[in-house]
Amino acid sequence: MNKLHVKKGDNVIVLSGKDKGKEGKVLEVAPKEGKVIVEKINIVKKHVKPRRQGDMGGIIEAEGALYACKVQLVCPKCKKGTRAGYKVLEDGKKVRVCKHCNESF
């Protein structure tokens, strides 16, 4: 089983590539491939064929997948890119913790 450090809905910052330094929200996670799709990051052009009569074909822009190792979580409190630590609360719930400010998110 492959686990990733990011989940759907997390805010992340891109560490490398053409979109380095940009922030976005994770739309999809693919643990088997180790990839994520981030909103408005890694925009690629996609050639679409018309499927039904009356549909328009053409070139559309869509988000492409990135390797998860190229993105880092953004702490909602200190607004920095951070590694995620984990902490078990008294009630047995496991939460992620910012390595900079020790705030759970």
Secondary structure as UniProt FT lines:
FT   TURN            8..9
FT   STRAND          11..14
FT   TURN            18..21
FT   STRAND          23..30
FT   TURN            31..34
FT   STRAND          35..38
FT   TURN            39..40
FT   STRAND          43..48
FT   TURN            53..54
FT   STRAND          58..63
FT   STRAND          65..67
FT   HELIX           68..70
FT   STRAND          71..74
FT   TURN            76..78
FT   STRAND          81..82
FT   STRAND          84..88
FT   TURN            90..91
FT   STRAND          94..98
FT   TURN            99..101
//
